[in-house]
Amino acid sequence: MRIKFLDKMKSELYRARLAVFVVFAFCMGAVFAFLATSNTKNTNATTAGFKAGNIMTDYVMSNSNTMSVSDIQNFLTRKNPCNYRDYNKYVSLMNSNAAKNKGYRWHWDNGHFVCLSEERFDGQSAAQIIYDAAQDYHINPQVLIVLLEKEQGLITDKYPNNIQYRSATGYGCPDTAACNTKYYGFKNQVRNAAALFHQVLTGGWSNYHVGNNQVAYHPNAACGRSNVYIENLATAALYRYTPYQPNSAALSWSGDGCSSYGNRNFYHYFTEWFGSTQQDVPIAHHQVIEDGEYTIVADTTYDTALTATGTATGSNVSMNTRTGAANQKWQVTYHDNDATYSFTNKATGLALDIHGASTTSGANIEVFTKNNNCNQRWRAVANNDGTVGFVSACSTSVALDVYGASKANGANVQSYSYHGETAQRWRIIPDAAVADGLYSISPRHEGSLTLDVFGGYTTPQTNVQVYTNHESPNEKWNLQYNKQDGTYKITSLNSGLALDVFGGYGKNGTNVQMYSYHGGCGQNWYIIPNGNGHTIVSACSGLALDVYGAVGASGTNVQIWQQNNADNQTWTIKSTIPGALPDGIYSISAEANGNLALDANSGSNSGENVRIYDKNNSNAQRWKLTGNSDGTYFITNAASGLSLDVYGGYAHDEANVQIFTAHHGQNQKWKIDKNTNGSYTISSVNSGKPLDVYGGGTTSDSNVQQFSWHGGKNQQWRIVKE
């Protein structure tokens, strides 16, 4: 569909012409093309930076969070406070031929013309209609505001009429015919315009595609056309709406008979009112995902995972039903030198790759032999709901995308212009973020409150709340990891009942209760580290375990809510297995080989490396444990008084462990959890990652590091008090 519009720079000159133009508009459809190319000079205007192939980036067009309803209302009022009070003008307009013969009407009320900022449409304000359309179609409300000015001058018009509102965005008004009546109405116009932009941004049809196009200067074919390399989908959407480019005369604001102004005016209004149309995708320039092995699921559904479908280089990547198999496991590695990530498939050893290093939408994603080029490097976009987007390092705007936002088994994965919607939002789920065991689960920063079963009752449908911690069985929770789908079963020690989303529903505010375990998704939970603790996410919906309102009073209800990483969705998960170790001197030996002990070499110098070594009962192998009030420990080498320390305070896998001058920082605090076989897991409080022996833990002089939990014996230790 070619859309034609009343493109103009609003001015008193335009008002003088309106009565003449409208006669032609109703006599012949071709006048719409004339209006689109009519010349209006503005000596103060500028088109500096205008680029025909990149009028606006996809990110700017799709950023629906730029303005709230009140922001929009304030902007409309500031631009036009509806203070034109010339009653004689109103009488003159209402007595004009346009009013008598063509049904033009102006709104006068309480001594002034009513303009857009005050007008109501079936009881709704223009601001509310613009906001709702922006949210529903994921379009920047600023784009819709500019469109209303570009097409009918409605933002600044001091006395707009009903015909302008009727075709407010020019939607359904082709070059060669009258406007289609089924699209009449302010709300109808705004929503259809937003839907069109959204359709193009998400892969729908446009008469102008990304790439080389011949774009006309004017509806008159004699004015000619030229090649335009359209760089992104937002620009393609603008050309679908207004299918002409400005010529040099239009860009210089002189104008001639072949000048078209629609896209020029759009660019001018946007940059004048809201700033650059070229804002880049908001790439995170710091590490937001710790190195480690993960299952990667799209925000469309937790049921399918990013999967290498074959073992050969060039094999396709798609979204397949989660099985926990190796071809759905990805080693994520952060590269500090350029703030990018690489993804290596566990089953194949091959890297996640854009076919042919393409920088355009629709390129296939595959696994390929590692080469460390840009087609195998990805930049992260950290979203405020806990998801992450991945933009190719080959391009500033092409992202990892599920074709059509499909939830189906086998949905293909492609590169696509970044728009930040569901198909480009990914959840990074580690293998077993927490070892199986008995835990307390407490809101962040609230050591006095903990997850609690109301009244200690043991009957199904008992409510769940946060309550003052009194160490009762109804405040202790068994966590059991399911390797097949990456979820946890969370049951109360007191009753054996499972933590359950009422009805398995997926709506904000759905209550959380206790219920007999049946294995449904409402009883399956993902536990995801978030940097400050853990987010506990319902497998039914992706909504997070949430303390109602905010973490505050004892007895506050627990529900599920959209992820936001706030304190009331961040949980401290602390082992409550009996066996807390009293302060004292201990030997710490490797579970993988009991003849090898944790050893600080000479144990005398700050920065000395820690390893496992043949037991020799020296002070380098003796360690003082000192408990803290939060249940953590400082571990001090007996030979030197230096503290067990993670080098540099790093949180990534393979960060080295050493002894260092005591400063009691987080990288010198350790959590010690007893395992069911009597051994212990010793984890850094700073990273949550266990003390790990490189290479399996059976060989003397093997290095000690931190590494993501996997439950192997090289992460288990025998701790014996002397």
Buried (B, 14 or more C-beta within 10 A) or exposed (E): EEBBBBBBBBBEEBEEBBBEBBBBBBEEBBBBBBBBBBBBEEEEBEBEEBBBBBBBBBBBBBBBEBBEBEBBBBBBBEBBEBEBEEEEBBEEBBEBEBBEEBEBEBBBEEEBBBBBBBBEBEEBBBBBBBBBBBBEBBBBBBBBBBBBBBBBBBBBBBBBBEBBBBBBBBBBBBBEEBBEEEBBBBBBBBBBBBBBBBBBBBBBEBBBBBEEBEBBBBBBEEBEBEEBEBBBBBBBBBBBBBBBBBBEBBBEBEBBEBBBBBBBBBBBBBBEBBEEBBBEBBBBEEBBBBBBBBBBBBBBBBBBBBBBBBEEBEBBBBBBEBBBBEBBBBBBBBBEEEBBBBBBBBBBEBBBBBBEBBBBBBBBBBBBEBEEBBBBBBBBBBBEBBBBBBBBBBBBBBBBBBBBBBBBBEBBBBBBBBBBBBBBBBBBBBBBBBBBBBBBBBBBEBBEBBBBBBEBBBEEEBBBBBBEBEEBBBBBBBBEBBEEBBBBBBBBBBBEBBBBBBEBBBEEEBBBBBBEBEEBBBBBBBBBBBBEBBBBBBBBBBBBBBBBEEBBEBEBBBBBBBBBBBBBBBBBBBBBBEEEBEEEEBBBBBBBBEEBBBBBBEBBBEEBBBBBBEBEEBBBBBBBBEBEEEBBBBBBBBBBEBBBBBBEBBBBBBBBBBBBEBEEBEBBBBBBBBBEEEBBBBBBBBBBBBBBBBEBBBBBEBBBBBBBBBBBBBBBBBBEEE
